[in-house]
Amino acid sequence: MSDPTTVACVRCGLDGPSLPKPPISGELGRAVFGQVCANCWQEWRTQSVLIVNHYGLQPADPDDRARIYEFMKEFLTLPV
């Protein structure tokens, strides 16, 4: 049986600490929760600030949020 406190991360390829809960809602949040370690998620959080600032994105805007999610899927190498 697998350890519920670790996850086989699709980004770094290691078994790392899992997130305590899905970090965002919906299918994408469940995919992150089940496939990305907490360390890579933290790296994404840092990178997302740079992306938002670089492109002038507004996370509250649905179109901008969709772009951020696309960047996130690419950064985390999520197949979703």
C-alpha positions in Angstrom: 0.0 0.0 0.0 1.3 3.5 -0.9 2.1 6.1 1.8 -0.6 8.8 1.7 2.0 11.4 2.8 4.0 11.0 -0.4 3.3 11.2 -4.1 5.2 10.0 -7.2 5.8 13.4 -8.7 5.4 13.7 -12.5 7.7 16.8 -12.6 10.7 15.7 -10.6 10.3 12.0 -10.9 10.8 11.4 -7.2 8.6 10.3 -4.4 8.1 13.5 -2.5 5.8 14.9 0.2 2.2 15.2 -0.9 0.2 18.4 -0.6 -2.2 18.4 2.3 -5.2 19.0 0.0 -5.8 19.9 -3.7 -4.4 23.4 -4.1 -7.1 24.6 -6.5 -10.6 23.4 -7.3 -11.8 21.0 -10.0 -10.1 18.3 -12.0 -6.9 20.3 -12.4 -6.6 20.6 -8.6 -7.1 16.9 -8.1 -4.5 16.2 -10.8 -2.0 18.4 -9.0 -2.8 16.8 -5.7 -2.4 13.3 -7.0 0.7 13.8 -9.2 2.8 16.7 -7.9 4.9 16.8 -4.8 4.8 19.7 -2.4 8.3 20.8 -3.3 7.5 21.1 -7.0 4.2 22.9 -6.1 6.2 25.4 -4.1 8.6 25.9 -7.1 5.5 26.5 -9.3 4.1 29.1 -6.8 7.4 31.0 -7.1 7.4 30.7 -10.9 3.7 31.8 -11.1 4.5 35.1 -9.5 7.1 35.8 -12.2 4.7 34.7 -15.0 1.9 36.9 -13.7 4.1 39.9 -13.4 5.9 39.3 -16.7 2.7 38.9 -18.7 0.6 41.4 -16.6 -2.0 38.7 -15.9 -4.9 39.2 -13.6 -5.7 35.9 -11.8 -9.3 37.1 -11.1 -9.9 37.4 -14.9 -11.1 34.0 -16.3 -9.1 34.3 -19.5 -5.9 35.2 -17.7 -6.5 32.4 -15.1 -6.9 30.0 -18.0 -3.5 31.1 -19.4 -1.9 30.7 -15.9 -3.3 27.2 -15.7 -1.8 26.4 -19.1 1.6 27.7 -17.9 1.1 25.6 -14.7 0.4 22.4 -16.6 3.5 22.9 -18.8 5.7 23.8 -15.8 4.5 20.8 -13.7 4.4 18.5 -16.8 0.8 17.5 -16.1 -0.9 15.5 -18.8 -4.3 17.0 -18.0 
